[in-house]
Amino acid sequence: MKSINFDEEYVDLILSGKKRSTVRKGIKTYDMGGVVYLTASSKPFAKARVVKAVVKRVRELNDDDARRDGFESREELIDALKKIYGRIDESDLVTVIHFELV
């Protein structure tokens, strides 16, 4: 079964339902309706169903994307992406993976 790994700081947000998506740099493929393990430090903490995966440019990310990802604003989301990936350009492709806990 595929997995999606998160930093430990996001586990509680996911389990509480405040984080219902994740943004990953590049084009990622997930089967819609497929079940994946959610992991932190490579240890499973939940299972989730992939609702959809949408590829877009960083410049297309908006506040709604940020809120679904557990952030207050697009700026907070971009700052978090920079912390994880380093340099992020507005033209970079990202995949927004929407999920629901099962």
VENPETA-V844857 format. One record per pair of residues at least 12 apart in sequence whose C-alpha atoms are under 8 Angstrom apart, sorted by the first residue. I is the first residue (numbers start at 0). GAP is how many residues later the second one is. Records with the same first field share a line. If there is no record, write none. Layout:
I: GAP, GAP
//
This chain:
0: 34, 35, 36
1: 33, 34, 35
2: 33, 34, 35, 36
3: 32, 33, 34, 35
4: 33, 34, 35, 36, 37
5: 32, 33, 34, 35
6: 33, 34
7: 32, 33
10: 29, 34
12: 57
14: 31, 86
17: 50, 51, 52
18: 48, 49, 50, 51
19: 48, 49, 50, 78, 79, 80
20: 44, 47, 48, 75, 76, 77, 78
21: 47, 74, 75, 76
22: 46, 71, 72, 73, 74
23: 70, 71, 72, 73
24: 60, 67, 68, 69, 70
25: 66, 67, 68, 69
26: 28, 66, 67, 68
27: 25, 67
28: 24
29: 20, 22, 23
30: 19
31: 17, 18, 19, 20, 21
32: 16, 17, 18, 19
33: 15, 16
34: 12, 13, 14, 15
35: 12, 13, 14
45: 55, 56
46: 54, 55
47: 51, 52, 53, 54
48: 50, 51, 52, 53
49: 47, 48, 49, 50
50: 46, 47, 48, 49
51: 45, 46, 47
52: 42, 43, 44, 45
53: 41, 42, 43
54: 38, 39, 40, 41
55: 37, 38, 39, 40
56: 33, 34, 35, 36, 37
57: 30, 31, 32, 33, 34, 35, 36
58: 31, 32
60: 13
61: 12
64: 31
//
